Structures are given as C-alpha cells and as structure tokens.
C-alpha cells in the first residue's frame, strides 16, 4: 500500500464557486504559473505517485456553494486517478481544507472525530498555559486535523490523522521587534497544537491501534532560532516516543550532512531559493514491521525526478511543496 501527503499550493484557485475546474491562462496560486499549467502539473504528479491514498493539504474550499469532496472527485475523474473518492472533515474559513483522496478498491475511509478530557475534539478549544503565567490560554486550530477511521480491503484498521499545523511565519509584522513577538506567539500556538495532537496519538496507541499522522507540520528539528526558547520543535512533540519518520529523525542526528527537504521557497531579499522539511508521514511502532519505505519526491534531490524532465517541471509548477510517500506491506 502507498500512502502520500501533498500540500498543493492554493489548489482552491483552480475551481469556481460551483467547483468547476478552471484551466486557463489566468494566474494560479503558484507565482508565475497559470491555472492550466498548474492543473496539468498536479494531475501529472498525482498520476505518477499512483498512491492508494493521498492526504491533500490546502485542498479546495468548502463553503456556501463549494464542497471539497466534490471538487477533488471531479479533479480525480478528469485526471484519471484510481484514488477517486474523497473524504474531508471540519470545514475552515481559510480556503485551505484537509482531505483524503483514496482508491475505494483498496481501502475505506470515514471521518471519525474523537474527544476526551485530555484532548478535546479538534474543532473545539484546547486549554493550556502557553506563557507560564498560571492562567490557561484557549488554543484553536484554524485547520482542524482530519481524523479518519481507515479499513483496508484485507480488514486491517488504521487511525489516520491529516494535519496542517499553524505556520510560524510572522505575517503582518513590520518592525524587527514585531517579527520577534509574532514569531514567538505563533510558535507557542503551534507547540500547543502539537501537544494536543500528540495526546490524541497517545490515546490511540494505548488502545493498541495502528496510527498514521500525515501532513504539513510547518516545523522540523532545528528549523529556526526560536526553537531554542522552547527546547523542542512541534515535530518532536507530535512524534514523542510513539511515532516514526526517518526524515524527521535524521535531523536530530549529530553532524547530519545531507538534510532532507519537502518544500522550496524564494527569498526576495537574497534572491535565492531555500528548502525546508515540513511534510511528514509518521507511523506507530506497530507498523514498523511492514517494511516501510519513505520517499520525498523532490525535483532536485530524488534521482528519478532529476532524470525526468516532465516530472521535474510538474513538481515545480504544481506547488511549493513536494509529495512524500510511504510504501507498506499492507493489504
């Protein structure tokens, strides 16, 4: 079985208010790329991944007249994908939903949100003292994680959680002091979301369930200087001692020489591109015996993608993130 996560940059821009696909010469959400080119690029990448299930981060919008699942299923039909059915969770007001595209001949997936005293439902509020002032702060997800009960056609149950944690980027800050203050506040909120998510993982593992946490965590060990203030990245908090992802774990090793990355952004000040490891497929220890194989489909780091001009350009035109896949001996 192949599982994938793919943050598709502003996928919503390719659909009108009635979820009709717009492939034309108008700008997409990808800088310098029109909607026709981005749409064709996304289709090409998803065809090549040929995954049994793809967690789409920044999926098309659900709103007054729009439905994420309708848009994704129409796109899958247009692209000829066998992962042709979609499931989503709580809608957001960000036009960036979380949804799973999957092959119904391989697995079934249903939205199955949970709640407990330690970890309330993800569309609710989580109370935690963020700034150690002995007062509880209320934290919410702008994009509530998608909790899924997945059953393979062979009868194996999985708990899958699709996540898109808060960005640490200091959007709206103008001065250096504002950048620092907003960055620290955003990291506090992101770490609280990570604690909330980890508590849910703890509950599933304690119940003896297979767990997959998959998506864009907007963080990684050693990613920025503000991590030193808090001791851990949100990725390390989510994983704890219960989950495995070799890309995340490699960054914790001393003297790492080749750092993996799943995204590529442009810095207009330095006029250079930089990469970051933001996207993960984490699995519980119970799945480690199924010969897991992780792969980042990076256009300049994956040998097959480097040697395939069409695939390399499709990856660059589709999004500023690149897909991550996990292959398991699971039926």
Phi and psi in degrees as GROMACS dihedral restraints (atoms count N, CA, C in turn):
[ dihedral_restraints ]
;  ai    aj    ak    al  type     phi  dphi    fc
    3     4     5     6     1  -115.2    20    10
    4     5     6     7     1   122.7    20    10
    6     7     8     9     1  -107.9    20    10
    7     8     9    10     1   146.6    20    10
    9    10    11    12     1  -140.7    20    10
   10    11    12    13     1   152.6    20    10
   12    13    14    15     1  -125.6    20    10
   13    14    15    16     1   140.0    20    10
   15    16    17    18     1  -149.1    20    10
   16    17    18    19     1   113.4    20    10
   18    19    20    21     1   -85.9    20    10
   19    20    21    22     1   108.2    20    10
   21    22    23    24     1   -99.6    20    10
   22    23    24    25     1   109.1    20    10
   24    25    26    27     1   -56.1    20    10
   25    26    27    28     1   116.5    20    10
   27    28    29    30     1    45.2    20    10
   28    29    30    31     1    51.8    20    10
   30    31    32    33     1   -55.9    20    10
   31    32    33    34     1   -32.8    20    10
   33    34    35    36     1   -59.0    20    10
   34    35    36    37     1   -26.1    20    10
   36    37    38    39     1   -66.3    20    10
   37    38    39    40     1   -13.3    20    10
   39    40    41    42     1   -89.4    20    10
   40    41    42    43     1     1.5    20    10
   42    43    44    45     1  -126.5    20    10
   43    44    45    46     1   142.8    20    10
   45    46    47    48     1   -83.8    20    10
   46    47    48    49     1  -173.7    20    10
   48    49    50    51     1   -67.8    20    10
   49    50    51    52     1   -13.2    20    10
   51    52    53    54     1  -109.1    20    10
   52    53    54    55     1    18.4    20    10
   54    55    56    57     1    67.7    20    10
   55    56    57    58     1    20.5    20    10
   57    58    59    60     1   -81.3    20    10
   58    59    60    61     1   134.6    20    10
   60    61    62    63     1   -69.7    20    10
   61    62    63    64     1   131.1    20    10
   63    64    65    66     1  -112.8    20    10
   64    65    66    67     1   105.9    20    10
   66    67    68    69     1  -114.9    20    10
   67    68    69    70     1    96.2    20    10
   69    70    71    72     1  -146.2    20    10
   70    71    72    73     1  -170.4    20    10
   72    73    74    75     1   -86.7    20    10
   73    74    75    76     1     3.2    20    10
   75    76    77    78     1   -75.9    20    10
   76    77    78    79     1   156.6    20    10
   78    79    80    81     1   -62.0    20    10
   79    80    81    82     1   142.4    20    10
   81    82    83    84     1   -94.2    20    10
   82    83    84    85     1  -169.2    20    10
   84    85    86    87     1   -82.2    20    10
   85    86    87    88     1    -4.8    20    10
   87    88    89    90     1   -94.7    20    10
   88    89    90    91     1   126.5    20    10
   90    91    92    93     1   -57.3    20    10
   91    92    93    94     1   125.4    20    10
   93    94    95    96     1    78.9    20    10
   94    95    96    97     1     8.9    20    10
   96    97    98    99     1  -122.4    20    10
   97    98    99   100     1   130.1    20    10
   99   100   101   102     1   -81.6    20    10
  100   101   102   103     1   168.8    20    10
  102   103   104   105     1   -66.8    20    10
  103   104   105   106     1   -34.4    20    10
  105   106   107   108     1   -62.7    20    10
  106   107   108   109     1   -46.8    20    10
  108   109   110   111     1   -67.0    20    10
  109   110   111   112     1   -42.9    20    10
  111   112   113   114     1   -65.2    20    10
  112   113   114   115     1   -44.6    20    10
  114   115   116   117     1   -59.8    20    10
  115   116   117   118     1   -45.2    20    10
  117   118   119   120     1   -64.7    20    10
  118   119   120   121     1   -37.3    20    10
  120   121   122   123     1   -66.0    20    10
  121   122   123   124     1   -44.4    20    10
  123   124   125   126     1   -59.5    20    10
  124   125   126   127     1   -46.2    20    10
  126   127   128   129     1   -59.4    20    10
  127   128   129   130     1   -43.6    20    10
  129   130   131   132     1   -63.4    20    10
  130   131   132   133     1   -44.0    20    10
  132   133   134   135     1   -64.2    20    10
  133   134   135   136     1   -46.0    20    10
  135   136   137   138     1   -65.4    20    10
  136   137   138   139     1   -35.5    20    10
  138   139   140   141     1   -63.1    20    10
  139   140   141   142     1   -42.7    20    10
  141   142   143   144     1   -70.1    20    10
  142   143   144   145     1   -36.0    20    10
  144   145   146   147     1   -62.9    20    10
  145   146   147   148     1   -40.5    20    10
  147   148   149   150     1    47.6    20    10
  148   149   150   151     1    48.0    20    10
  150   151   152   153     1   -84.4    20    10
  151   152   153   154     1   152.0    20    10
  153   154   155   156     1   -74.7    20    10
  154   155   156   157     1   -28.1    20    10
  156   157   158   159     1  -151.5    20    10
  157   158   159   160     1   133.7    20    10
  159   160   161   162     1  -125.2    20    10
  160   161   162   163     1   119.0    20    10
  162   163   164   165     1   -80.7    20    10
  163   164   165   166     1   113.2    20    10
  165   166   167   168     1   -92.7    20    10
  166   167   168   169     1   115.6    20    10
  168   169   170   171     1   -98.0    20    10
  169   170   171   172     1   140.0    20    10
  171   172   173   174     1    64.3    20    10
  172   173   174   175     1    44.1    20    10
  174   175   176   177     1   -70.7    20    10
  175   176   177   178     1   163.8    20    10
  177   178   179   180     1   -56.0    20    10
  178   179   180   181     1   158.4    20    10
  180   181   182   183     1   -74.7    20    10
  181   182   183   184     1   148.7    20    10
  183   184   185   186     1  -111.5    20    10
  184   185   186   187     1   127.2    20    10
  186   187   188   189     1  -154.1    20    10
  187   188   189   190     1  -152.3    20    10
  189   190   191   192     1   -60.8    20    10
  190   191   192   193     1   -41.3    20    10
  192   193   194   195     1  -119.8    20    10
  193   194   195   196     1    -3.6    20    10
  195   196   197   198     1  -106.9    20    10
  196   197   198   199     1   151.4    20    10
  198   199   200   201     1  -137.0    20    10
  199   200   201   202     1   124.4    20    10
  201   202   203   204     1   -54.5    20    10
  202   203   204   205     1   -48.5    20    10
  204   205   206   207     1   -64.6    20    10
  205   206   207   208     1   -38.9    20    10
  207   208   209   210     1   -64.1    20    10
  208   209   210   211     1   -43.6    20    10
  210   211   212   213     1   -64.4    20    10
  211   212   213   214     1   -45.3    20    10
  213   214   215   216     1   -66.3    20    10
  214   215   216   217     1   -41.5    20    10
  216   217   218   219     1   -67.3    20    10
  217   218   219   220     1   -34.3    20    10
  219   220   221   222     1   -66.8    20    10
  220   221   222   223     1   -40.4    20    10
  222   223   224   225     1   -65.1    20    10
  223   224   225   226     1   -43.0    20    10
  225   226   227   228     1   -61.1    20    10
  226   227   228   229     1   -39.4    20    10
  228   229   230   231     1   -65.6    20    10
  229   230   231   232     1   -42.4    20    10
  231   232   233   234     1   -64.0    20    10
  232   233   234   235     1   -37.9    20    10
  234   235   236   237     1   -86.6    20    10
  235   236   237   238     1    -7.5    20    10
  237   238   239   240     1    70.5    20    10
  238   239   240   241     1    38.6    20    10
  240   241   242   243     1   -87.7    20    10
  241   242   243   244     1   141.0    20    10
  243   244   245   246     1   -76.4    20    10
  244   245   246   247     1   -24.7    20    10
  246   247   248   249     1   -77.9    20    10
  247   248   249   250     1    85.9    20    10
  249   250   251   252     1  -114.8    20    10
  250   251   252   253     1    -3.9    20    10
  252   253   254   255     1  -110.3    20    10
  253   254   255   256     1   149.0    20    10
  255   256   257   258     1  -129.2    20    10
  256   257   258   259     1   149.0    20    10
  258   259   260   261     1  -138.3    20    10
  259   260   261   262     1   138.2    20    10
  261   262   263   264     1  -132.1    20    10
  262   263   264   265     1   173.3    20    10
  264   265   266   267     1  -113.8    20    10
  265   266   267   268     1  -127.4    20    10
  267   268   269   270     1   -75.1    20    10
  268   269   270   271     1   128.9    20    10
  270   271   272   273     1   -69.3    20    10
  271   272   273   274     1   155.6    20    10
  273   274   275   276     1  -120.0    20    10
  274   275   276   277     1   174.2    20    10
  276   277   278   279     1  -104.7    20    10
  277   278   279   280     1    22.2    20    10
  279   280   281   282     1  -102.2    20    10
  280   281   282   283     1    -7.6    20    10
  282   283   284   285     1    62.1    20    10
  283   284   285   286     1    21.9    20    10
  285   286   287   288     1  -134.6    20    10
  286   287   288   289     1    90.6    20    10
  288   289   290   291     1   -90.2    20    10
  289   290   291   292     1   172.1    20    10
  291   292   293   294     1  -117.2    20    10
  292   293   294   295     1   128.1    20    10
  294   295   296   297     1  -150.1    20    10
  295   296   297   298     1   156.5    20    10
  297   298   299   300     1  -112.7    20    10
  298   299   300   301     1   127.4    20    10
  300   301   302   303     1   -98.4    20    10
  301   302   303   304     1   131.2    20    10
  303   304   305   306     1  -146.0    20    10
  304   305   306   307     1   159.5    20    10
  306   307   308   309     1   -88.7    20    10
  307   308   309   310     1   111.9    20    10
  309   310   311   312     1   -67.6    20    10
  310   311   312   313     1   -13.3    20    10
  312   313   314   315     1   -82.2    20    10
  313   314   315   316     1    -8.6    20    10
  315   316   317   318     1  -112.1    20    10
  316   317   318   319     1   -34.5    20    10
  318   319   320   321     1  -156.3    20    10
  319   320   321   322     1   164.4    20    10
  321   322   323   324     1  -116.2    20    10
  322   323   324   325     1   145.3    20    10
  324   325   326   327     1  -142.7    20    10
  325   326   327   328     1   129.9    20    10
  327   328   329   330     1  -131.9    20    10
  328   329   330   331     1   145.4    20    10
  330   331   332   333     1   -66.7    20    10
  331   332   333   334     1   124.0    20    10
  333   334   335   336     1  -142.2    20    10
  334   335   336   337     1    77.7    20    10
  336   337   338   339     1   -72.2    20    10
  337   338   339   340     1   144.5    20    10
  339   340   341   342     1  -119.7    20    10
  340   341   342   343     1   164.3    20    10
  342   343   344   345     1  -151.7    20    10
  343   344   345   346     1   144.5    20    10
  345   346   347   348     1  -151.9    20    10
  346   347   348   349     1   172.4    20    10
  348   349   350   351     1   -64.4    20    10
  349   350   351   352     1   -35.5    20    10
  351   352   353   354     1   -80.2    20    10
  352   353   354   355     1   -30.0    20    10
  354   355   356   357     1  -142.2    20    10
  355   356   357   358     1    93.9    20    10
  357   358   359   360     1   -66.2    20    10
  358   359   360   361     1   173.3    20    10
  360   361   362   363     1   -58.1    20    10
  361   362   363   364     1   144.9    20    10
  363   364   365   366     1   -70.6    20    10
  364   365   366   367     1   -11.8    20    10
  366   367   368   369     1   -94.5    20    10
  367   368   369   370     1     7.6    20    10
  369   370   371   372     1  -102.6    20    10
  370   371   372   373     1  -146.9    20    10
  372   373   374   375     1  -124.8    20    10
  373   374   375   376     1   144.4    20    10
  375   376   377   378     1  -115.6    20    10
  376   377   378   379     1   126.9    20    10
  378   379   380   381     1  -100.7    20    10
  379   380   381   382     1   126.1    20    10
  381   382   383   384     1  -157.5    20    10
  382   383   384   385     1   147.3    20    10
  384   385   386   387     1   -82.9    20    10
  385   386   387   388     1   101.8    20    10
  387   388   389   390     1   -78.8    20    10
  388   389   390   391     1   -33.7    20    10
  390   391   392   393     1  -117.2    20    10
  391   392   393   394     1    21.4    20    10
  393   394   395   396     1    52.2    20    10
  394   395   396   397     1    46.8    20    10
  396   397   398   399     1  -111.9    20    10
  397   398   399   400     1    16.4    20    10
  399   400   401   402     1    64.0    20    10
  400   401   402   403     1    22.8    20    10
  402   403   404   405     1  -127.9    20    10
  403   404   405   406     1   136.0    20    10
  405   406   407   408     1   -76.2    20    10
  406   407   408   409     1   135.7    20    10
  408   409   410   411     1  -103.7    20    10
  409   410   411   412     1   147.7    20    10
  411   412   413   414     1   -97.0    20    10
  412   413   414   415     1   124.9    20    10
  414   415   416   417     1  -113.3    20    10
  415   416   417   418     1   138.8    20    10
  417   418   419   420     1  -129.1    20    10
  418   419   420   421     1   156.9    20    10
  420   421   422   423     1   -91.0    20    10
  421   422   423   424     1   128.6    20    10
  423   424   425   426     1   -72.6    20    10
  424   425   426   427     1   -25.5    20    10
  426   427   428   429     1  -129.4    20    10
  427   428   429   430     1    87.1    20    10
  429   430   431   432     1   -56.8    20    10
  430   431   432   433     1   132.7    20    10
  432   433   434   435     1   -54.5    20    10
  433   434   435   436     1   147.5    20    10
  435   436   437   438     1   -93.9    20    10
  436   437   438   439     1   111.5    20    10
  438   439   440   441     1   -95.9    20    10
  439   440   441   442     1   124.0    20    10
  441   442   443   444     1  -125.0    20    10
  442   443   444   445     1   139.4    20    10
  444   445   446   447     1   -97.2    20    10
  445   446   447   448     1   112.9    20    10
  447   448   449   450     1  -110.7    20    10
  448   449   450   451     1   135.9    20    10
  450   451   452   453     1  -129.5    20    10
  451   452   453   454     1   123.4    20    10
  453   454   455   456     1   -74.1    20    10
  454   455   456   457     1   161.3    20    10
  456   457   458   459     1   -64.4    20    10
  457   458   459   460     1   -20.4    20    10
  459   460   461   462     1   -81.9    20    10
  460   461   462   463     1    -4.3    20    10
  462   463   464   465     1    98.0    20    10
  463   464   465   466     1     7.4    20    10
  465   466   467   468     1   -84.5    20    10
  466   467   468   469     1   125.0    20    10
  468   469   470   471     1   -88.5    20    10
  469   470   471   472     1   143.3    20    10
  471   472   473   474     1  -132.4    20    10
  472   473   474   475     1   147.8    20    10
  474   475   476   477     1  -102.6    20    10
  475   476   477   478     1   117.6    20    10
  477   478   479   480     1  -116.5    20    10
  478   479   480   481     1   131.3    20    10
  480   481   482   483     1  -123.9    20    10
  481   482   483   484     1   115.4    20    10
  483   484   485   486     1   -91.1    20    10
  484   485   486   487     1   128.7    20    10
  486   487   488   489     1  -130.4    20    10
  487   488   489   490     1   150.4    20    10
  489   490   491   492     1  -143.5    20    10
  490   491   492   493     1    88.2    20    10
  492   493   494   495     1   -71.0    20    10
  493   494   495   496     1   161.9    20    10
  495   496   497   498     1   -59.3    20    10
  496   497   498   499     1   138.6    20    10
  498   499   500   501     1   -71.2    20    10
  499   500   501   502     1   145.2    20    10
  501   502   503   504     1   -88.1    20    10
  502   503   504   505     1    -7.3    20    10
  504   505   506   507     1   -58.8    20    10
  505   506   507   508     1   134.7    20    10
  507   508   509   510     1   -82.3    20    10
  508   509   510   511     1    62.8    20    10
  510   511   512   513     1   -62.0    20    10
  511   512   513   514     1   132.7    20    10
  513   514   515   516     1    91.5    20    10
  514   515   516   517     1   -15.1    20    10
  516   517   518   519     1   -73.7    20    10
  517   518   519   520     1   140.1    20    10
  519   520   521   522     1  -113.0    20    10
  520   521   522   523     1   -40.5    20    10
  522   523   524   525     1  -100.1    20    10
  523   524   525   526     1   168.4    20    10
  525   526   527   528     1   -61.6    20    10
  526   527   528   529     1   -41.0    20    10
  528   529   530   531     1   -65.0    20    10
  529   530   531   532     1   -38.9    20    10
  531   532   533   534     1   -65.9    20    10
  532   533   534   535     1   -40.2    20    10
  534   535   536   537     1   -58.4    20    10
  535   536   537   538     1   -45.4    20    10
  537   538   539   540     1   -63.6    20    10
  538   539   540   541     1   -47.6    20    10
  540   541   542   543     1   -63.7    20    10
  541   542   543   544     1   -45.0    20    10
  543   544   545   546     1   -67.9    20    10
  544   545   546   547     1   -39.5    20    10
  546   547   548   549     1   -61.2    20    10
  547   548   549   550     1   -43.0    20    10
  549   550   551   552     1   -67.6    20    10
  550   551   552   553     1   -42.2    20    10
  552   553   554   555     1   -63.5    20    10
  553   554   555   556     1   -41.8    20    10
  555   556   557   558     1   -65.4    20    10
  556   557   558   559     1   -39.5    20    10
  558   559   560   561     1   -66.8    20    10
  559   560   561   562     1   -39.4    20    10
  561   562   563   564     1   -57.6    20    10
  562   563   564   565     1   -45.6    20    10
  564   565   566   567     1   -66.9    20    10
  565   566   567   568     1   -38.7    20    10
  567   568   569   570     1   -65.2    20    10
  568   569   570   571     1   -41.8    20    10
  570   571   572   573     1   -64.6    20    10
  571   572   573   574     1   -37.1    20    10
  573   574   575   576     1   -63.3    20    10
  574   575   576   577     1   -41.2    20    10
  576   577   578   579     1   -62.6    20    10
  577   578   579   580     1   -37.8    20    10
  579   580   581   582     1   -65.8    20    10
  580   581   582   583     1   -40.6    20    10
  582   583   584   585     1   -62.9    20    10
  583   584   585   586     1   -43.7    20    10
  585   586   587   588     1   -58.1    20    10
  586   587   588   589     1   -47.8    20    10
  588   589   590   591     1   -65.0    20    10
  589   590   591   592     1   -41.7    20    10
  591   592   593   594     1   -63.3    20    10
  592   593   594   595     1   -36.1    20    10
  594   595   596   597     1   -62.8    20    10
  595   596   597   598     1   -37.7    20    10
  597   598   599   600     1   -65.1    20    10
  598   599   600   601     1   -41.6    20    10
  600   601   602   603     1   -59.8    20    10
  601   602   603   604     1   -43.9    20    10
  603   604   605   606     1   -56.4    20    10
  604   605   606   607     1   -41.5    20    10
  606   607   608   609     1   -65.4    20    10
  607   608   609   610     1   -41.4    20    10
  609   610   611   612     1   -68.7    20    10
  610   611   612   613     1   -41.5    20    10
  612   613   614   615     1   -65.0    20    10
  613   614   615   616     1   -41.0    20    10
  615   616   617   618     1   -62.2    20    10
  616   617   618   619     1   -28.4    20    10
  618   619   620   621     1   -84.0    20    10
  619   620   621   622     1     2.2    20    10
  621   622   623   624     1    78.4    20    10
  622   623   624   625     1    23.6    20    10
  624   625   626   627     1   -96.2    20    10
  625   626   627   628     1   149.1    20    10
  627   628   629   630     1   -72.4    20    10
  628   629   630   631     1   135.8    20    10
  630   631   632   633     1  -128.4    20    10
  631   632   633   634     1   135.9    20    10
  633   634   635   636     1  -127.8    20    10
  634   635   636   637     1   121.0    20    10
  636   637   638   639     1  -107.9    20    10
  637   638   639   640     1   123.1    20    10
  639   640   641   642     1  -141.9    20    10
  640   641   642   643     1   135.1    20    10
  642   643   644   645     1   144.9    20    10
  643   644   645   646     1  -156.3    20    10
  645   646   647   648     1  -106.0    20    10
  646   647   648   649     1   110.4    20    10
  648   649   650   651     1   -95.4    20    10
  649   650   651   652     1    -0.7    20    10
  651   652   653   654     1    53.6    20    10
  652   653   654   655     1    31.2    20    10
  654   655   656   657     1  -165.6    20    10
  655   656   657   658     1   167.7    20    10
  657   658   659   660     1  -171.0    20    10
  658   659   660   661     1   154.5    20    10
  660   661   662   663     1   -54.7    20    10
  661   662   663   664     1   127.2    20    10
  663   664   665   666     1    74.9    20    10
  664   665   666   667     1    19.0    20    10
  666   667   668   669     1   -74.7    20    10
  667   668   669   670     1   -32.4    20    10
  669   670   671   672     1  -150.5    20    10
  670   671   672   673     1   169.3    20    10
  672   673   674   675     1   -70.7    20    10
  673   674   675   676     1   -22.1    20    10
  675   676   677   678     1   -71.1    20    10
  676   677   678   679     1   -17.4    20    10
  678   679   680   681     1   -60.1    20    10
  679   680   681   682     1   -30.9    20    10
  681   682   683   684     1   -62.5    20    10
  682   683   684   685     1   -27.5    20    10
  684   685   686   687     1   -69.9    20    10
  685   686   687   688     1   -24.6    20    10
  687   688   689   690     1  -115.8    20    10
  688   689   690   691     1    -9.1    20    10
  690   691   692   693     1    88.4    20    10
  691   692   693   694     1   -29.9    20    10
  693   694   695   696     1  -141.6    20    10
  694   695   696   697     1   153.7    20    10
  696   697   698   699     1   -83.7    20    10
  697   698   699   700     1   162.6    20    10
  699   700   701   702     1   -65.5    20    10
  700   701   702   703     1   -30.1    20    10
  702   703   704   705     1   -62.4    20    10
  703   704   705   706     1   -43.2    20    10
  705   706   707   708     1   -65.5    20    10
  706   707   708   709     1   -34.4    20    10
  708   709   710   711     1   -67.8    20    10
  709   710   711   712     1   -46.6    20    10
  711   712   713   714     1   -60.8    20    10
  712   713   714   715     1   -45.6    20    10
  714   715   716   717     1   -68.5    20    10
  715   716   717   718     1   -47.4    20    10
  717   718   719   720     1    52.5    20    10
  718   719   720   721     1  -135.5    20    10
  720   721   722   723     1  -106.7    20    10
  721   722   723   724     1    13.4    20    10
  723   724   725   726     1  -106.7    20    10
  724   725   726   727     1   -21.7    20    10
  726   727   728   729     1  -120.9    20    10
  727   728   729   730     1   161.2    20    10
  729   730   731   732     1  -131.2    20    10
  730   731   732   733     1   133.4    20    10
  732   733   734   735     1  -153.4    20    10
  733   734   735   736     1   109.8    20    10
  735   736   737   738     1   -63.2    20    10
  736   737   738   739     1   -27.5    20    10
  738   739   740   741     1   -68.1    20    10
  739   740   741   742     1   -46.2    20    10
  741   742   743   744     1   -64.9    20    10
  742   743   744   745     1   -42.5    20    10
  744   745   746   747     1   -68.2    20    10
  745   746   747   748     1   -27.3    20    10
  747   748   749   750     1   -66.6    20    10
  748   749   750   751     1   -28.5    20    10
  750   751   752   753     1   -73.1    20    10
  751   752   753   754     1   -15.4    20    10
  753   754   755   756     1   -89.2    20    10
  754   755   756   757     1    -7.2    20    10
  756   757   758   759     1   -79.9    20    10
  757   758   759   760     1   143.1    20    10
  759   760   761   762     1   -67.7    20    10
  760   761   762   763     1   144.2    20    10
  762   763   764   765     1    58.0    20    10
  763   764   765   766     1    40.7    20    10
  765   766   767   768     1   -62.7    20    10
  766   767   768   769     1   129.1    20    10
  768   769   770   771     1   -99.7    20    10
  769   770   771   772     1   -35.9    20    10
  771   772   773   774     1  -119.6    20    10
  772   773   774   775     1   101.4    20    10
  774   775   776   777     1   -88.5    20    10
  775   776   777   778     1   126.6    20    10
  777   778   779   780     1   -71.9    20    10
  778   779   780   781     1   155.7    20    10
  780   781   782   783     1  -145.6    20    10
  781   782   783   784     1   150.8    20    10
  783   784   785   786     1  -123.0    20    10
  784   785   786   787     1     8.1    20    10
  786   787   788   789     1  -151.2    20    10
  787   788   789   790     1   163.3    20    10
  789   790   791   792     1  -147.1    20    10
  790   791   792   793     1   120.5    20    10
  792   793   794   795     1  -125.3    20    10
  793   794   795   796     1   156.9    20    10
  795   796   797   798     1  -103.9    20    10
  796   797   798   799     1   130.8    20    10
  798   799   800   801     1  -100.6    20    10
  799   800   801   802     1   107.4    20    10
  801   802   803   804     1   -66.6    20    10
  802   803   804   805     1   -21.8    20    10
  804   805   806   807     1   -73.8    20    10
  805   806   807   808     1   -46.1    20    10
  807   808   809   810     1   -91.3    20    10
  808   809   810   811     1   -11.5    20    10
  810   811   812   813     1    57.1    20    10
  811   812   813   814     1    40.5    20    10
  813   814   815   816     1  -135.0    20    10
  814   815   816   817     1   155.5    20    10
  816   817   818   819     1   -92.2    20    10
  817   818   819   820     1   148.7    20    10
  819   820   821   822     1  -136.2    20    10
  820   821   822   823     1   151.0    20    10
  822   823   824   825     1  -108.6    20    10
  823   824   825   826     1   160.5    20    10
  825   826   827   828     1  -151.4    20    10
  826   827   828   829     1   146.6    20    10
  828   829   830   831     1   -92.7    20    10
  829   830   831   832     1   106.9    20    10
  831   832   833   834     1  -124.6    20    10
  832   833   834   835     1   -20.9    20    10
  834   835   836   837     1  -111.9    20    10
  835   836   837   838     1   135.9    20    10
  837   838   839   840     1  -140.8    20    10
  838   839   840   841     1   154.4    20    10
  840   841   842   843     1  -127.5    20    10
  841   842   843   844     1   102.7    20    10
  843   844   845   846     1  -103.8    20    10
  844   845   846   847     1   136.7    20    10
  846   847   848   849     1  -129.0    20    10
  847   848   849   850     1   150.9    20    10
  849   850   851   852     1   -71.7    20    10
  850   851   852   853     1   161.5    20    10
  852   853   854   855     1   -57.9    20    10
  853   854   855   856     1   -28.5    20    10
  855   856   857   858     1   -64.1    20    10
  856   857   858   859     1   -17.9    20    10
  858   859   860   861     1  -100.7    20    10
  859   860   861   862     1    -4.0    20    10
  861   862   863   864     1   -70.4    20    10
  862   863   864   865     1   -16.7    20    10
  864   865   866   867     1   -83.1    20    10
  865   866   867   868     1     0.9    20    10
  867   868   869   870     1   -99.3    20    10
  868   869   870   871     1    30.6    20    10
  870   871   872   873     1    50.1    20    10
  871   872   873   874     1    57.1    20    10
  873   874   875   876     1   -67.2    20    10
  874   875   876   877     1   138.1    20    10
  876   877   878   879     1  -130.2    20    10
  877   878   879   880     1   114.7    20    10
  879   880   881   882     1   -94.5    20    10
  880   881   882   883     1   150.0    20    10
  882   883   884   885     1  -150.6    20    10
  883   884   885   886     1   132.3    20    10
  885   886   887   888     1  -101.2    20    10
  886   887   888   889     1   121.5    20    10
  888   889   890   891     1   -86.6    20    10
  889   890   891   892     1    71.1    20    10
  891   892   893   894     1   -92.4    20    10
  892   893   894   895     1   129.0    20    10
  894   895   896   897     1   -65.2    20    10
  895   896   897   898     1   -19.4    20    10
  897   898   899   900     1  -119.1    20    10
  898   899   900   901     1     4.1    20    10
  900   901   902   903     1  -124.6    20    10
  901   902   903   904     1   -27.9    20    10
  903   904   905   906     1   -86.4    20    10
  904   905   906   907     1   124.5    20    10
  906   907   908   909     1   -59.5    20    10
  907   908   909   910     1   -41.7    20    10
  909   910   911   912     1   -65.9    20    10
  910   911   912   913     1   -40.3    20    10
  912   913   914   915     1   -68.5    20    10
  913   914   915   916     1   -37.4    20    10
  915   916   917   918     1   -61.3    20    10
  916   917   918   919     1   -39.5    20    10
  918   919   920   921     1   -83.1    20    10
  919   920   921   922     1    -0.9    20    10
  921   922   923   924     1  -117.7    20    10
  922   923   924   925     1    99.4    20    10
  924   925   926   927     1   -57.1    20    10
  925   926   927   928     1   -42.8    20    10
  927   928   929   930     1   -66.2    20    10
  928   929   930   931     1   -43.0    20    10
  930   931   932   933     1   -68.2    20    10
  931   932   933   934     1   -41.1    20    10
  933   934   935   936     1   -60.1    20    10
  934   935   936   937     1   -46.0    20    10
  936   937   938   939     1   -69.0    20    10
  937   938   939   940     1   -35.2    20    10
  939   940   941   942     1   -63.4    20    10
  940   941   942   943     1   -43.0    20    10
  942   943   944   945     1   -61.0    20    10
  943   944   945   946     1   -40.3    20    10
  945   946   947   948     1   -71.8    20    10
  946   947   948   949     1   -34.4    20    10
  948   949   950   951     1   -84.1    20    10
  949   950   951   952     1   -19.7    20    10
  951   952   953   954     1   -81.2    20    10
  952   953   954   955     1   -37.7    20    10
  954   955   956   957     1  -168.8    20    10
  955   956   957   958     1   165.8    20    10
  957   958   959   960     1   -88.8    20    10
  958   959   960   961     1    -1.7    20    10
  960   961   962   963     1  -112.0    20    10
  961   962   963   964     1   159.0    20    10
  963   964   965   966     1  -120.1    20    10
  964   965   966   967     1   147.9    20    10
  966   967   968   969     1   -70.2    20    10
  967   968   969   970     1   152.6    20    10
  969   970   971   972     1  -121.1    20    10
  970   971   972   973     1   132.6    20    10
  972   973   974   975     1  -119.1    20    10
  973   974   975   976     1   154.9    20    10
  975   976   977   978     1  -133.2    20    10
  976   977   978   979     1   123.4    20    10
  978   979   980   981     1  -103.0    20    10
  979   980   981   982     1   131.0    20    10
  981   982   983   984     1  -128.8    20    10
  982   983   984   985     1   148.0    20    10
  984   985   986   987     1   -80.4    20    10
  985   986   987   988     1    76.2    20    10
  987   988   989   990     1  -138.6    20    10
  988   989   990   991     1   130.8    20    10
